[in-house]
Amino acid sequence: MKRIVLMMSLFVFLCTGCARMSTMPDADRTRAEGTASGAIVGTIAGAVIGQLIGSDTAGTLIGSAIGGAIGATVGYAVGDHVAKKKAEYANRETWLDACIASAEKVNISTKQYNEQLAKELEELQVSSAILVVDYKNKEVSIEELNKKKAMLDEKLAKAKEKLKIAKFELENQQLAIKESHADQSENTSDTASLDNEISKLKQSIKDLEQNTSALASLSASMAV
């Protein structure tokens, strides 16, 4: 029970600065919101991991401190990116339109990549299984197996990079929609469109994570 109270106290402590953000300049507020969001997620995740590893209050505190610091750094980077993008536009409406266009572009690219990768995976799963059997029956050499693994590793690296780009886009647009919802005057069709693109992007990321995991499993199957 004490550990639960401790974790909740950490969460509340990080949230206390949110009220002060409303008085900040827009760009500073965006950076602060990104930092706070990252710190909150990092602190809670770190506290949970610290508790699992250390099974005591000290482990929880250490984990929360490390997680919070890492989360804050990542959150600030996202907030800074969003703030700089906002500064490029004359008003919030054109900025939101740009956010929608950016999210839509990443959505289309990720979806198309997913569809192509899914088709390739069907063939790769069959050919890889056959190759492993042939190797075990001494019908192919270890060099052929390694060549296949190298090709799979190359595809896996590309899939991970695509996933990284999609997740970064999602973080940016989630922060953008958070700001738009905070300003009631911005709850227009633009925010609804951005909400829709965010939902589609989440699904695309989920699909890509599954395909990336399948590629990783195939690569591991070549390590005989």
ABEGO torsion letter per residue (X at the ends): XAAAAAAAAAAAAAAAAAAAAAABBAAAAAAAAAAAAAAAAAAAAAAAAAAAAAGBAAAAAAAAAAAAAAAAAAAAAAAAAAAAAAAABABAAAAAAAAAAAAAAAAAAAAAAAAAAAAAAAAAAAAAAAAAAAAAAGABBAAAAAAAAAAAAAAAAAAAAAAAAAAAAAAAAAAAAAAAAABAAABBAAAAAAAAAAAAAAAAAAAAAAAAAAAAAAAAAABX
